[in-house]
Amino acid sequence: MSVTKWIVDPVHSEVQFKIKHLVISTITGSFNNFEGGATSDLNNFENAEIHFSLDVSSIDTKVDLRDAHLRSADFFDAEQFPHITFQSNYFHKVKGDNYKLSGLLTLKGITKPIELDAEYGGAERDADGKLRIGFEVEGRISRQEFGLNYMQLTDSGGLVIGEDVKLIANIQLVKQS
C-alpha cells in the first residue's frame, strides 16, 4: 500500500452548521478558520485516517452580537476551548460514492463519538497538476451532549434554539508530494 497524505485546502472548503431558532426557522453559521488532512492509500480512501480542527473564534453567523455571544461561556467558551477537533476511527464505503465517517469529536473539552455521512465528489488535477479530491460531509450532533446547555425559553415555553445541530462541510483535499 502506498501511503498518501492529503491536506485540506481552506480556500476551496467550507464548514457550516445549522440550528433551529424559535423552532420555526434555521440559522446558518460558518467557521472561517480550520485545518485538517487525511492519510490514505492513493487509489482507495477506504480506511483513511482523517483529522480536522476548527478555530472556535472564527465563528460567523453574519451578526456580530450573536457571534460574540456564541464565543462566550454561554456557548463555546472560545477563550477556554479555542478549538473543536475531530479524529476519525472509521471510514468505510457504504455504496457508490457514499461513506460512513465516524470518530471522536472534542467540543468544549468534551470528547464523544459521532458518525457522519460523507459523499465523495470526485478527483481532478488543478492548473498546477496537483491531484485534488472533494467530499461533502453531513451529520447531526446534540449540542447538550457537548456542554452547550444554553436553555433560554420563549414566552410560550419553547426553546429559543434547538437541540440538534446539523453539520455540513464541503472539503477539498490536495495530495501532498
Disulfide bonds with the S-S distance in Angstrom:
none
